[in-house]
Amino acid sequence: MGLTVSSDEIKEYERLKIISPLTPIKEKIKFFEKKYGCTFEEFERKLREKEENFEEWDDYIEWKAYTETLNAPEKKLRDFSE
């Protein structure tokens, strides 16, 4: 008696492998959006227009890393869903 796994079950498993690490990344991004009251893109633009603030630049670097980390799996998920 063997185990049978359908292609849909394999696809769902692969999809879950892609999305499961996204939740903590999204939470970090939400933290920064709440802290600064704007999106990353808006924050980046505002940051470049004013005098340098080291705390904000530290947050910018971290926020940018989370944003870039989130974008890669989301693209992979879109490609996988097609």
OpenMM code with the backbone's topology and positions (N, CA, C; nanometers):
from openmm import Vec3, app, unit

residues = "MET GLY LEU THR VAL SER SER ASP GLU ILE LYS GLU TYR GLU ARG LEU LYS ILE ILE SER PRO LEU THR PRO ILE LYS GLU LYS ILE LYS PHE PHE GLU LYS LYS TYR GLY CYS THR PHE GLU GLU PHE GLU ARG LYS LEU ARG GLU LYS GLU GLU ASN PHE GLU GLU TRP ASP ASP TYR ILE GLU TRP LYS ALA TYR THR GLU THR LEU ASN ALA PRO GLU LYS LYS LEU ARG ASP PHE SER GLU".split()
positions = [
    Vec3(0.0847, -0.1182, 0.0000),
    Vec3(0.0000, 0.0000, 0.0000),
    Vec3(0.0888, 0.1239, 0.0000),
    Vec3(0.0890, 0.1951, -0.1103),
    Vec3(0.1731, 0.3128, -0.1236),
    Vec3(0.0948, 0.4408, -0.1031),
    Vec3(0.1674, 0.5431, -0.0766),
    Vec3(0.1080, 0.6753, -0.0581),
    Vec3(0.0977, 0.7427, -0.1939),
    Vec3(-0.0195, 0.7949, -0.2242),
    Vec3(-0.0408, 0.8644, -0.3503),
    Vec3(-0.0572, 1.0132, -0.3219),
    Vec3(0.0190, 1.0922, -0.3938),
    Vec3(0.0129, 1.2371, -0.3775),
    Vec3(-0.0198, 1.2966, -0.5141),
    Vec3(-0.1229, 1.3786, -0.5168),
    Vec3(-0.1642, 1.4391, -0.6437),
    Vec3(-0.0756, 1.5586, -0.6784),
    Vec3(-0.0788, 1.5971, -0.8031),
    Vec3(-0.0007, 1.7139, -0.8456),
    Vec3(-0.0522, 1.8412, -0.7786),
    Vec3(-0.1826, 1.8487, -0.7517),
    Vec3(-0.2376, 1.9644, -0.6804),
    Vec3(-0.1834, 1.9717, -0.5382),
    Vec3(-0.1686, 1.8577, -0.4736),
    Vec3(-0.1132, 1.8557, -0.3377),
    Vec3(0.0335, 1.8980, -0.3380),
    Vec3(0.1060, 1.8575, -0.4393),
    Vec3(0.2462, 1.8986, -0.4512),
    Vec3(0.2547, 2.0492, -0.4745),
    Vec3(0.1692, 2.1015, -0.5608),
    Vec3(0.1669, 2.2458, -0.5867),
    Vec3(0.1333, 2.3237, -0.4594),
    Vec3(0.0360, 2.2748, -0.3843),
    Vec3(-0.0022, 2.3418, -0.2594),
    Vec3(0.1133, 2.3397, -0.1598),
    Vec3(0.1811, 2.2274, -0.1508),
    Vec3(0.2971, 2.2165, -0.0621),
    Vec3(0.4057, 2.3168, -0.1030),
    Vec3(0.4345, 2.3252, -0.2295),
    Vec3(0.5355, 2.4193, -0.2792),
    Vec3(0.4928, 2.5636, -0.2540),
    Vec3(0.3649, 2.5917, -0.2718),
    Vec3(0.3128, 2.7268, -0.2452),
    Vec3(0.3299, 2.7623, -0.0979),
    Vec3(0.2997, 2.6678, -0.0098),
    Vec3(0.3147, 2.6914, 0.1341),
    Vec3(0.4608, 2.7124, 0.1728),
    Vec3(0.5508, 2.6424, 0.1072),
    Vec3(0.6939, 2.6623, 0.1336),
    Vec3(0.7369, 2.8036, 0.0961),
    Vec3(0.6731, 2.8586, -0.0054),
    Vec3(0.7067, 2.9942, -0.0487),
    Vec3(0.6472, 3.0977, 0.0467),
    Vec3(0.5207, 3.0806, 0.0857),
    Vec3(0.4532, 3.1861, 0.1628),
    Vec3(0.4778, 3.1805, 0.3136),
    Vec3(0.5137, 3.0663, 0.3686),
    Vec3(0.5275, 3.0581, 0.5143),
    Vec3(0.6320, 3.1532, 0.5724),
    Vec3(0.7461, 3.1762, 0.5077),
    Vec3(0.8406, 3.2723, 0.5657),
    Vec3(0.8011, 3.4185, 0.5454),
    Vec3(0.6971, 3.4455, 0.4679),
    Vec3(0.6597, 3.5837, 0.4374),
    Vec3(0.5919, 3.6553, 0.5538),
    Vec3(0.5228, 3.5829, 0.6396),
    Vec3(0.4470, 3.6461, 0.7478),
    Vec3(0.5347, 3.7307, 0.8400),
    Vec3(0.6461, 3.6785, 0.8931),
    Vec3(0.7276, 3.7648, 0.9798),
    Vec3(0.7871, 3.8844, 0.9058),
    Vec3(0.8163, 3.8681, 0.7785),
    Vec3(0.8699, 3.9793, 0.6994),
    Vec3(0.7633, 4.0869, 0.6831),
    Vec3(0.6407, 4.0459, 0.6529),
    Vec3(0.5305, 4.1419, 0.6391),
    Vec3(0.5042, 4.2152, 0.7705),
    Vec3(0.5181, 4.1455, 0.8829),
    Vec3(0.4980, 4.2090, 1.0135),
    Vec3(0.6029, 4.3175, 1.0380),
    Vec3(0.7264, 4.2918, 1.0006),
    Vec3(0.8317, 4.3924, 1.0166),
    Vec3(0.8035, 4.5142, 0.9282),
    Vec3(0.7581, 4.4900, 0.8068),
    Vec3(0.7252, 4.6000, 0.7160),
    Vec3(0.6092, 4.6818, 0.7732),
    Vec3(0.5076, 4.6147, 0.8267),
    Vec3(0.3948, 4.6855, 0.8890),
    Vec3(0.4416, 4.7694, 1.0071),
    Vec3(0.5380, 4.7175, 1.0842),
    Vec3(0.5929, 4.7921, 1.1978),
    Vec3(0.6503, 4.9259, 1.1509),
    Vec3(0.7319, 4.9212, 1.0453),
    Vec3(0.7919, 5.0446, 0.9943),
    Vec3(0.6869, 5.1367, 0.9325),
    Vec3(0.5886, 5.0819, 0.8629),
    Vec3(0.4814, 5.1649, 0.8058),
    Vec3(0.4045, 5.2364, 0.9161),
    Vec3(0.3806, 5.1676, 1.0260),
    Vec3(0.3096, 5.2293, 1.1384),
    Vec3(0.3988, 5.3330, 1.2071),
    Vec3(0.5247, 5.2996, 1.2269),
    Vec3(0.6182, 5.3903, 1.2947),
    Vec3(0.6311, 5.5230, 1.2206),
    Vec3(0.6395, 5.5166, 1.0884),
    Vec3(0.6619, 5.6374, 1.0090),
    Vec3(0.5369, 5.6880, 0.9377),
    Vec3(0.4289, 5.6127, 0.9428),
    Vec3(0.3030, 5.6573, 0.8842),
    Vec3(0.3046, 5.6680, 0.7329),
    Vec3(0.3835, 5.5833, 0.6672),
    Vec3(0.3914, 5.5875, 0.5212),
    Vec3(0.4461, 5.4555, 0.4677),
    Vec3(0.4431, 5.4427, 0.3358),
    Vec3(0.5006, 5.3246, 0.2712),
    Vec3(0.6526, 5.3398, 0.2641),
    Vec3(0.7194, 5.2320, 0.2282),
    Vec3(0.8651, 5.2376, 0.2135),
    Vec3(0.9062, 5.3399, 0.1081),
    Vec3(0.8362, 5.3402, -0.0043),
    Vec3(0.8710, 5.4319, -0.1128),
    Vec3(0.8577, 5.5774, -0.0688),
    Vec3(0.7508, 5.6085, 0.0053),
    Vec3(0.7315, 5.7452, 0.0555),
    Vec3(0.8409, 5.7813, 0.1560),
    Vec3(0.8720, 5.6875, 0.2438),
    Vec3(0.9761, 5.7101, 0.3440),
    Vec3(1.1109, 5.7348, 0.2769),
    Vec3(1.1415, 5.6553, 0.1755),
    Vec3(1.2679, 5.6694, 0.1035),
    Vec3(1.2787, 5.8086, 0.0410),
    Vec3(1.1716, 5.8533, -0.0207),
    Vec3(1.1712, 5.9864, -0.0834),
    Vec3(1.1892, 6.0957, 0.0221),
    Vec3(1.1140, 6.0866, 0.1326),
    Vec3(1.1233, 6.1875, 0.2392),
    Vec3(1.2626, 6.1894, 0.3013),
    Vec3(1.3193, 6.0722, 0.3202),
    Vec3(1.4503, 6.0602, 0.3840),
    Vec3(1.5582, 6.1300, 0.3021),
    Vec3(1.5496, 6.1182, 0.1724),
    Vec3(1.6499, 6.1786, 0.0839),
    Vec3(1.6346, 6.3308, 0.0739),
    Vec3(1.5174, 6.3818, 0.1125),
    Vec3(1.4913, 6.5257, 0.1002),
    Vec3(1.5305, 6.6051, 0.2240),
    Vec3(1.5621, 6.5373, 0.3345),
    Vec3(1.5891, 6.6126, 0.4569),
    Vec3(1.7274, 6.5813, 0.5126),
    Vec3(1.7608, 6.6520, 0.6199),
    Vec3(1.8906, 6.6347, 0.6837),
    Vec3(1.9054, 6.4927, 0.7382),
    Vec3(2.0269, 6.4423, 0.7345),
    Vec3(2.0543, 6.3041, 0.7740),
    Vec3(2.0214, 6.2790, 0.9212),
    Vec3(1.9494, 6.1694, 0.9437),
    Vec3(1.9147, 6.1245, 1.0780),
    Vec3(1.9569, 5.9780, 1.0858),
    Vec3(2.0525, 5.9462, 1.1731),
    Vec3(2.1103, 5.8120, 1.1756),
    Vec3(2.0093, 5.7036, 1.2105),
    Vec3(1.9184, 5.7310, 1.3031),
    Vec3(1.8169, 5.6308, 1.3383),
    Vec3(1.7277, 5.6007, 1.2176),
    Vec3(1.6869, 5.7051, 1.1477),
    Vec3(1.6025, 5.6855, 1.0299),
    Vec3(1.6777, 5.6117, 0.9196),
    Vec3(1.8066, 5.6409, 0.9025),
    Vec3(1.8840, 5.5695, 0.8005),
    Vec3(1.9014, 5.4222, 0.8383),
    Vec3(1.9205, 5.3952, 0.9675),
    Vec3(1.9280, 5.2552, 1.0123),
    Vec3(1.7969, 5.1834, 0.9822),
    Vec3(1.6854, 5.2498, 1.0140),
    Vec3(1.5544, 5.1912, 0.9844),
    Vec3(1.5361, 5.1730, 0.8337),
    Vec3(1.5827, 5.2711, 0.7570),
    Vec3(1.5723, 5.2630, 0.6111),
    Vec3(1.6433, 5.1386, 0.5575),
    Vec3(1.7643, 5.1155, 0.6040),
    Vec3(1.8422, 5.0002, 0.5572),
    Vec3(1.7705, 4.8701, 0.5917),
    Vec3(1.7208, 4.8615, 0.7148),
    Vec3(1.6499, 4.7402, 0.7575),
    Vec3(1.5195, 4.7228, 0.6794),
    Vec3(1.4429, 4.8310, 0.6665),
    Vec3(1.3146, 4.8280, 0.5957),
    Vec3(1.3355, 4.7896, 0.4495),
    Vec3(1.4386, 4.8462, 0.3876),
    Vec3(1.4687, 4.8142, 0.2480),
    Vec3(1.5007, 4.6655, 0.2327),
    Vec3(1.5774, 4.6115, 0.3254),
    Vec3(1.6119, 4.4691, 0.3196),
    Vec3(1.4868, 4.3827, 0.3299),
    Vec3(1.3961, 4.4178, 0.4210),
    Vec3(1.2708, 4.3419, 0.4332),
    Vec3(1.1880, 4.3527, 0.3055),
    Vec3(1.1823, 4.4716, 0.2488),
    Vec3(1.1049, 4.4926, 0.1262),
    Vec3(1.1618, 4.4097, 0.0116),
    Vec3(1.2924, 4.4116, -0.0035),
    Vec3(1.3552, 4.3331, -0.1103),
    Vec3(1.3396, 4.1834, -0.0854),
    Vec3(1.3498, 4.1431, 0.0412),
    Vec3(1.3329, 4.0019, 0.0762),
    Vec3(1.1911, 3.9559, 0.0466),
    Vec3(1.0938, 4.0424, 0.0665),
    Vec3(0.9541, 4.0089, 0.0409),
    Vec3(0.9250, 4.0003, -0.1086),
    Vec3(0.9851, 4.0868, -0.1866),
    Vec3(0.9553, 4.0919, -0.3299),
    Vec3(0.9948, 3.9650, -0.4045),
    Vec3(1.1070, 3.9051, -0.3710),
    Vec3(1.1542, 3.7861, -0.4436),
    Vec3(1.0575, 3.6684, -0.4299),
    Vec3(1.0167, 3.6294, -0.3076),
    Vec3(0.9216, 3.5180, -0.2976),
    Vec3(0.7850, 3.5503, -0.3575),
    Vec3(0.7414, 3.6749, -0.3490),
    Vec3(0.6116, 3.7096, -0.4069),
    Vec3(0.6155, 3.6955, -0.5585),
    Vec3(0.7271, 3.7317, -0.6208),
    Vec3(0.7410, 3.7117, -0.7655),
    Vec3(0.7408, 3.5622, -0.7964),
    Vec3(0.8134, 3.4857, -0.7166),
    Vec3(0.8183, 3.3407, -0.7367),
    Vec3(0.6790, 3.2805, -0.7218),
    Vec3(0.6029, 3.3304, -0.6266),
    Vec3(0.4668, 3.2821, -0.6044),
    Vec3(0.3777, 3.3151, -0.7238),
    Vec3(0.3904, 3.4360, -0.7779),
    Vec3(0.3128, 3.4733, -0.8971),
    Vec3(0.3494, 3.3837, -1.0146),
    Vec3(0.4794, 3.3616, -1.0330),
    Vec3(0.5246, 3.2743, -1.1419),
    Vec3(0.4727, 3.1321, -1.1223),
    Vec3(0.4734, 3.0863, -0.9987),
    Vec3(0.4288, 2.9513, -0.9660),
    Vec3(0.2791, 2.9354, -0.9912),
    Vec3(0.2031, 3.0412, -0.9654),
    Vec3(0.0573, 3.0362, -0.9795),
    Vec3(0.0117, 3.0401, -1.1248),
    Vec3(0.0971, 3.0859, -1.2134),
    Vec3(0.0582, 3.0990, -1.3549),
    Vec3(0.0557, 2.9657, -1.4246),
] * unit.nanometer
topology = app.Topology()
chain = topology.addChain("A")
for resn in residues:
    res = topology.addResidue(resn, chain)
    for name in ("N", "CA", "C"):
        topology.addAtom(name, app.Element.getBySymbol(name[0]), res)
